[in-house]
Amino acid sequence: MKASATEVESIEKRHDLRTYYSCRLVLDHPTLGQYQAVCQDVSDSGVYIALESEFVKPIAVGATVSVRVVSGLPTSKTVNTQVVRADKQGLGLKFIA
């Protein structure tokens, strides 16, 4: 039996277990600048973030974005990610090397 288009769209694409985690982040895109965001969940392969403000210009799926945790500590790690999902609520980002 074949799945309908609606059923196919709702199939979970994630392979890693998500952990709900909230922290403040800064996204840095080379041409669009910086955005404030909040982490909603994280997994071994990526993170979903909620945006705190509207994009001046949308960040396209496939774009590379640097993400930094705003921790209040003098040093914080920046990781490179790729946009794999973009909607009005936020972005799904995949960790890349």
LUMLO-426781 format. One record per atom (N, C-alpha, C, O): residue in one letter; z, x, y. Coordinates in nm, 2 decimals. Atoms other than C-alpha are relative to their C-alpha. Layout:
! residues N
<a, <Z, X, Y>>
...
//
This chain:
! residues 97
<m, <0.00, 0.08, -0.12>>
<m, <0.00, 0.00, 0.00>>
<m, <0.00, 0.09, 0.12>>
<m, <0.08, 0.18, 0.14>>
<k, <0.01, -0.08, -0.12>>
<k, <-0.10, 0.14, 0.34>>
<k, <0.09, -0.05, 0.11>>
<k, <0.12, -0.17, 0.12>>
<a, <-0.09, 0.04, -0.11>>
<a, <0.14, 0.15, 0.63>>
<a, <-0.08, -0.05, 0.12>>
<a, <-0.19, 0.00, 0.15>>
<s, <0.06, 0.04, -0.12>>
<s, <0.05, -0.04, 0.95>>
<s, <0.01, 0.10, 0.11>>
<s, <0.09, 0.19, 0.10>>
<a, <-0.01, -0.10, -0.12>>
<a, <-0.01, 0.14, 1.28>>
<a, <0.14, 0.00, 0.06>>
<a, <0.19, 0.11, 0.09>>
<t, <-0.14, 0.01, -0.05>>
<t, <0.33, 0.02, 1.40>>
<t, <0.10, 0.08, -0.09>>
<t, <0.18, 0.15, -0.04>>
<e, <-0.09, -0.07, 0.09>>
<e, <0.50, 0.15, 1.09>>
<e, <-0.02, 0.15, 0.00>>
<e, <0.07, 0.23, 0.00>>
<v, <0.03, -0.15, -0.01>>
<v, <0.32, 0.49, 1.12>>
<v, <0.06, 0.06, 0.12>>
<v, <0.11, 0.17, 0.12>>
<e, <-0.05, -0.05, -0.13>>
<e, <0.43, 0.53, 1.48>>
<e, <0.15, 0.02, -0.01>>
<e, <0.21, 0.10, 0.06>>
<s, <-0.15, -0.01, 0.01>>
<s, <0.80, 0.48, 1.38>>
<s, <0.05, 0.09, -0.10>>
<s, <0.17, 0.11, -0.11>>
<i, <-0.04, -0.09, 0.10>>
<i, <0.80, 0.73, 1.10>>
<i, <0.06, 0.13, 0.07>>
<i, <0.00, 0.18, 0.17>>
<e, <-0.07, -0.11, -0.06>>
<e, <1.05, 1.01, 1.18>>
<e, <-0.08, 0.13, -0.03>>
<e, <-0.12, 0.16, -0.14>>
<k, <0.08, -0.12, 0.01>>
<k, <0.87, 1.34, 1.25>>
<k, <0.09, 0.13, -0.01>>
<k, <0.04, 0.23, -0.05>>
<r, <-0.09, -0.12, 0.00>>
<r, <1.18, 1.57, 1.26>>
<r, <0.03, 0.04, -0.14>>
<r, <0.03, -0.04, -0.23>>
<h, <-0.04, -0.06, 0.14>>
<h, <1.26, 1.80, 0.97>>
<h, <0.14, 0.05, 0.00>>
<h, <0.19, 0.07, -0.11>>
<d, <-0.13, -0.06, -0.01>>
<d, <1.59, 1.93, 1.10>>
<d, <0.10, -0.11, 0.04>>
<d, <0.07, -0.20, 0.12>>
<l, <-0.10, 0.09, -0.03>>
<l, <1.92, 1.75, 1.13>>
<l, <0.04, 0.01, 0.15>>
<l, <0.05, 0.12, 0.20>>
<r, <-0.03, 0.00, -0.15>>
<r, <2.00, 1.65, 1.50>>
<r, <0.16, -0.01, 0.01>>
<r, <0.22, -0.08, -0.06>>
<t, <-0.14, 0.00, -0.04>>
<t, <2.35, 1.71, 1.65>>
<t, <0.00, -0.05, 0.14>>
<t, <-0.06, 0.01, 0.23>>
<y, <-0.01, 0.05, -0.13>>
<y, <2.44, 1.50, 1.95>>
<y, <0.09, 0.10, 0.08>>
<y, <0.20, 0.12, 0.04>>
<y, <-0.07, -0.10, -0.08>>
<y, <2.55, 1.75, 2.22>>
<y, <-0.04, -0.02, 0.14>>
<y, <-0.16, -0.03, 0.18>>
<s, <0.03, 0.02, -0.14>>
<s, <2.58, 1.71, 2.59>>
<s, <0.04, 0.13, 0.08>>
<s, <0.15, 0.17, 0.08>>
<c, <-0.03, -0.11, -0.09>>
<c, <2.55, 2.00, 2.84>>
<c, <-0.11, 0.00, 0.11>>
<c, <-0.22, -0.05, 0.09>>
<r, <0.09, -0.01, -0.11>>
<r, <2.38, 2.07, 3.17>>
<r, <-0.10, 0.12, -0.02>>
<r, <-0.06, 0.22, -0.07>>
<l, <0.10, -0.10, 0.02>>
<l, <2.05, 2.26, 3.16>>
<l, <-0.09, 0.01, 0.13>>
<l, <-0.09, -0.08, 0.21>>
<v, <0.10, -0.02, -0.10>>
<v, <1.80, 2.40, 3.40>>
<v, <-0.13, 0.04, -0.07>>
<v, <-0.14, 0.13, -0.15>>
<l, <0.13, -0.03, 0.06>>
<l, <1.43, 2.39, 3.30>>
<l, <-0.08, 0.07, 0.11>>
<l, <-0.07, 0.04, 0.23>>
<d, <0.08, -0.08, -0.09>>
<d, <1.19, 2.64, 3.46>>
<d, <-0.14, 0.00, -0.05>>
<d, <-0.17, 0.06, -0.16>>
<h, <0.14, 0.00, 0.04>>
<h, <0.82, 2.58, 3.45>>
<h, <-0.07, 0.10, 0.10>>
<h, <-0.04, 0.09, 0.22>>
<p, <0.07, -0.10, -0.08>>
<p, <0.59, 2.86, 3.59>>
<p, <-0.06, -0.05, 0.13>>
<p, <-0.06, 0.01, 0.23>>
<t, <0.07, 0.05, -0.12>>
<t, <0.40, 2.64, 3.83>>
<t, <0.07, -0.13, 0.06>>
<t, <0.05, -0.16, 0.18>>
<l, <-0.07, 0.12, -0.05>>
<l, <0.61, 2.32, 3.86>>
<l, <0.14, 0.02, 0.05>>
<l, <0.20, -0.07, 0.11>>
<g, <-0.13, -0.03, -0.05>>
<g, <0.94, 2.49, 3.94>>
<g, <0.11, -0.04, -0.09>>
<g, <0.09, -0.05, -0.21>>
<q, <-0.12, 0.03, 0.08>>
<q, <1.29, 2.40, 3.83>>
<q, <0.04, -0.14, 0.00>>
<q, <0.02, -0.21, 0.10>>
<y, <-0.05, 0.14, 0.01>>
<y, <1.44, 2.07, 3.71>>
<y, <0.14, 0.01, -0.06>>
<y, <0.16, 0.09, -0.15>>
<q, <-0.13, 0.02, 0.06>>
<q, <1.80, 1.97, 3.63>>
<q, <-0.01, -0.10, -0.11>>
<q, <-0.09, -0.19, -0.10>>
<a, <0.01, 0.09, 0.12>>
<a, <1.85, 1.81, 3.29>>
<a, <0.13, 0.00, -0.07>>
<a, <0.22, 0.08, -0.04>>
<v, <-0.11, 0.01, 0.08>>
<v, <2.11, 1.71, 3.04>>
<v, <-0.04, 0.00, -0.15>>
<v, <-0.13, -0.08, -0.18>>
<c, <0.03, 0.00, 0.14>>
<c, <2.09, 1.80, 2.67>>
<c, <0.06, -0.13, -0.06>>
<c, <0.17, -0.16, -0.04>>
<q, <-0.04, 0.12, 0.07>>
<q, <2.11, 1.49, 2.45>>
<q, <0.03, 0.03, -0.15>>
<q, <0.13, -0.01, -0.20>>
<d, <-0.02, -0.04, 0.13>>
<d, <2.07, 1.64, 2.11>>
<d, <-0.07, 0.13, -0.03>>
<d, <-0.17, 0.16, 0.04>>
<v, <0.06, -0.13, 0.03>>
<v, <1.99, 1.97, 1.95>>
<v, <-0.01, 0.01, -0.15>>
<v, <0.07, -0.04, -0.23>>
<s, <0.02, -0.03, 0.14>>
<s, <1.86, 2.09, 1.61>>
<s, <-0.04, 0.15, -0.01>>
<s, <-0.05, 0.22, 0.09>>
<d, <0.04, -0.14, 0.02>>
<d, <1.76, 2.42, 1.45>>
<d, <-0.13, 0.03, 0.06>>
<d, <-0.16, 0.14, 0.10>>
<s, <0.13, -0.02, -0.05>>
<s, <1.41, 2.37, 1.58>>
<s, <-0.03, -0.04, 0.14>>
<s, <-0.13, -0.01, 0.20>>
<g, <0.02, 0.04, -0.14>>
<g, <1.45, 2.21, 1.92>>
<g, <0.11, -0.08, 0.06>>
<g, <0.22, -0.08, 0.01>>
<v, <-0.10, 0.07, -0.07>>
<v, <1.63, 2.00, 2.17>>
<v, <-0.07, -0.12, 0.07>>
<v, <-0.19, -0.11, 0.11>>
<y, <0.05, 0.11, -0.09>>
<y, <1.58, 1.66, 2.35>>
<y, <0.09, -0.01, 0.12>>
<y, <0.21, -0.01, 0.11>>
<i, <-0.08, 0.00, -0.12>>
<i, <1.68, 1.65, 2.71>>
<i, <-0.04, -0.12, 0.08>>
<i, <-0.15, -0.17, 0.09>>
<a, <0.02, 0.11, -0.10>>
<a, <1.73, 1.37, 2.96>>
<a, <-0.01, 0.06, 0.13>>
<a, <0.06, 0.15, 0.17>>
<l, <0.03, -0.05, -0.13>>
<l, <1.59, 1.43, 3.30>>
<l, <0.09, -0.06, 0.10>>
<l, <0.12, -0.18, 0.10>>
<e, <-0.09, 0.05, -0.10>>
<e, <1.82, 1.39, 3.60>>
<e, <-0.08, -0.05, 0.12>>
<e, <-0.03, -0.13, 0.21>>
<s, <0.08, 0.04, -0.11>>
<s, <1.53, 1.33, 3.84>>
<s, <-0.14, -0.02, -0.05>>
<s, <-0.18, 0.04, -0.15>>
<e, <0.14, 0.02, 0.03>>
<e, <1.17, 1.22, 3.84>>
<e, <-0.08, 0.13, 0.02>>
<e, <-0.05, 0.20, 0.11>>
<f, <0.09, -0.12, -0.02>>
<f, <0.91, 1.49, 3.79>>
<f, <-0.09, -0.02, 0.12>>
<f, <-0.14, -0.14, 0.14>>
<v, <0.09, 0.01, -0.11>>
<v, <0.71, 1.56, 4.10>>
<v, <-0.14, -0.01, -0.06>>
<v, <-0.23, -0.09, -0.02>>
<k, <0.12, 0.01, 0.09>>
<k, <0.43, 1.63, 3.85>>
<k, <0.05, 0.00, -0.14>>
<k, <0.14, 0.08, -0.17>>
<p, <-0.05, 0.00, 0.14>>
<p, <0.47, 1.55, 3.48>>
<p, <-0.03, 0.14, -0.07>>
<p, <-0.13, 0.20, -0.04>>
<i, <0.02, -0.12, 0.08>>
<i, <0.51, 1.84, 3.24>>
<i, <-0.08, -0.05, -0.13>>
<i, <-0.03, -0.13, -0.20>>
<a, <0.09, 0.05, 0.11>>
<a, <0.23, 1.80, 2.98>>
<a, <0.05, 0.05, -0.14>>
<a, <0.11, 0.16, -0.15>>
<v, <-0.03, -0.04, 0.14>>
<v, <0.28, 1.81, 2.60>>
<v, <-0.08, 0.13, -0.02>>
<v, <-0.20, 0.14, 0.01>>
<g, <0.06, -0.13, 0.03>>
<g, <0.20, 2.17, 2.49>>
<g, <0.04, 0.10, 0.10>>
<g, <0.02, 0.22, 0.08>>
<a, <-0.04, -0.10, -0.10>>
<a, <0.34, 2.33, 2.81>>
<a, <0.12, 0.08, -0.05>>
<a, <0.20, 0.03, -0.13>>
<t, <-0.11, -0.09, 0.03>>
<t, <0.58, 2.62, 2.78>>
<t, <0.10, -0.01, 0.12>>
<t, <0.06, 0.00, 0.23>>
<v, <-0.11, 0.01, -0.10>>
<v, <0.92, 2.58, 2.96>>
<v, <0.11, 0.08, -0.04>>
<v, <0.15, 0.09, -0.16>>
<s, <-0.13, -0.08, 0.02>>
<s, <1.22, 2.81, 2.99>>
<s, <0.12, -0.09, 0.02>>
<s, <0.12, -0.17, 0.11>>
<v, <-0.12, 0.09, -0.01>>
<v, <1.56, 2.64, 2.93>>
<v, <0.12, 0.09, 0.01>>
<v, <0.13, 0.19, -0.07>>
<r, <-0.12, -0.08, -0.02>>
<r, <1.89, 2.78, 3.05>>
<r, <0.12, -0.10, 0.01>>
<r, <0.12, -0.20, 0.08>>
<v, <-0.13, 0.08, 0.00>>
<v, <2.24, 2.63, 2.98>>
<v, <0.07, 0.04, 0.13>>
<v, <0.09, 0.16, 0.16>>
<v, <-0.08, -0.02, -0.12>>
<v, <2.44, 2.59, 3.31>>
<v, <0.14, -0.01, -0.05>>
<v, <0.20, -0.12, -0.07>>
<s, <-0.14, 0.00, 0.06>>
<s, <2.78, 2.70, 3.18>>
<s, <0.11, 0.04, 0.10>>
<s, <0.23, 0.02, 0.07>>
<g, <-0.10, -0.05, -0.09>>
<g, <2.95, 2.84, 3.48>>
<g, <0.04, 0.14, -0.03>>
<g, <0.12, 0.21, 0.04>>
<l, <-0.03, -0.14, 0.04>>
<l, <2.97, 3.18, 3.30>>
<l, <-0.10, 0.09, 0.07>>
<l, <-0.20, 0.04, 0.11>>
<p, <0.09, -0.10, -0.08>>
<p, <2.82, 3.49, 3.47>>
<p, <-0.13, 0.02, -0.07>>
<p, <-0.23, 0.05, -0.01>>
<t, <0.13, -0.02, 0.08>>
<t, <2.56, 3.52, 3.19>>
<t, <-0.03, -0.13, -0.08>>
<t, <0.07, -0.18, -0.14>>
<s, <0.04, 0.11, 0.09>>
<s, <2.37, 3.25, 3.01>>
<s, <-0.14, 0.03, -0.05>>
<s, <-0.22, 0.09, 0.01>>
<k, <0.12, -0.03, 0.07>>
<k, <2.09, 3.27, 2.76>>
<k, <-0.11, -0.09, 0.04>>
<k, <-0.09, -0.21, 0.06>>
<t, <0.12, 0.08, -0.03>>
<t, <1.74, 3.15, 2.85>>
<t, <-0.09, 0.01, -0.12>>
<t, <-0.11, 0.11, -0.18>>
<v, <0.09, 0.01, 0.11>>
<v, <1.52, 3.03, 2.57>>
<v, <-0.13, -0.06, 0.04>>
<v, <-0.14, -0.14, 0.13>>
<n, <0.13, 0.05, -0.02>>
<n, <1.15, 2.96, 2.56>>
<n, <-0.03, -0.12, -0.09>>
<n, <0.01, -0.12, -0.21>>
<t, <0.02, 0.12, 0.07>>
<t, <1.04, 2.62, 2.45>>
<t, <-0.14, -0.05, 0.02>>
<t, <-0.21, -0.01, 0.12>>
<q, <0.13, 0.07, -0.02>>
<q, <0.72, 2.41, 2.41>>
<q, <0.02, -0.15, 0.00>>
<q, <0.10, -0.20, -0.09>>
<v, <-0.02, 0.15, -0.01>>
<v, <0.70, 2.04, 2.51>>
<v, <-0.08, -0.06, -0.12>>
<v, <-0.20, -0.04, -0.13>>
<v, <0.06, 0.07, 0.11>>
<v, <0.63, 1.83, 2.20>>
<v, <0.00, -0.15, 0.02>>
<v, <-0.07, -0.22, -0.05>>
<r, <-0.01, 0.15, -0.03>>
<r, <0.72, 1.49, 2.35>>
<r, <0.04, -0.01, 0.14>>
<r, <0.13, 0.06, 0.19>>
<a, <-0.03, 0.03, -0.14>>
<a, <0.73, 1.36, 2.70>>
<a, <0.00, -0.15, 0.02>>
<a, <-0.10, -0.22, -0.01>>
<d, <-0.01, 0.14, -0.04>>
<d, <0.85, 1.01, 2.81>>
<d, <0.08, -0.01, 0.13>>
<d, <0.12, 0.08, 0.18>>
<k, <-0.07, 0.02, -0.13>>
<k, <1.02, 0.85, 3.11>>
<k, <0.14, 0.04, 0.00>>
<k, <0.20, 0.07, 0.10>>
<q, <-0.14, -0.03, 0.01>>
<q, <1.36, 0.93, 2.98>>
<q, <0.02, 0.16, -0.01>>
<q, <0.13, 0.20, 0.03>>
<g, <-0.02, -0.14, 0.02>>
<g, <1.31, 1.30, 2.90>>
<g, <-0.11, 0.07, -0.08>>
<g, <-0.22, 0.02, -0.09>>
<l, <0.10, -0.08, 0.07>>
<l, <1.14, 1.57, 2.70>>
<l, <0.06, 0.05, -0.14>>
<l, <0.18, 0.08, -0.15>>
<g, <-0.03, -0.06, 0.13>>
<g, <1.14, 1.68, 2.34>>
<g, <-0.06, 0.14, 0.00>>
<g, <-0.18, 0.16, 0.02>>
<l, <0.05, -0.14, -0.01>>
<l, <1.12, 2.06, 2.33>>
<l, <0.03, 0.07, -0.13>>
<l, <0.13, 0.06, -0.20>>
<k, <0.00, -0.08, 0.13>>
<k, <1.05, 2.29, 2.03>>
<k, <0.03, 0.15, 0.04>>
<k, <-0.03, 0.20, 0.13>>
<f, <-0.03, -0.14, -0.02>>
<f, <1.21, 2.64, 2.03>>
<f, <-0.11, 0.09, -0.04>>
<f, <-0.17, 0.07, -0.15>>
<i, <0.11, -0.09, 0.04>>
<i, <0.95, 2.92, 2.03>>
<i, <0.05, 0.14, 0.03>>
<i, <0.14, 0.16, 0.10>>
<a, <-0.04, -0.14, -0.01>>
<a, <0.97, 3.30, 2.01>>
<a, <-0.05, 0.05, 0.13>>
<a, <-0.02, 0.17, 0.16>>
//
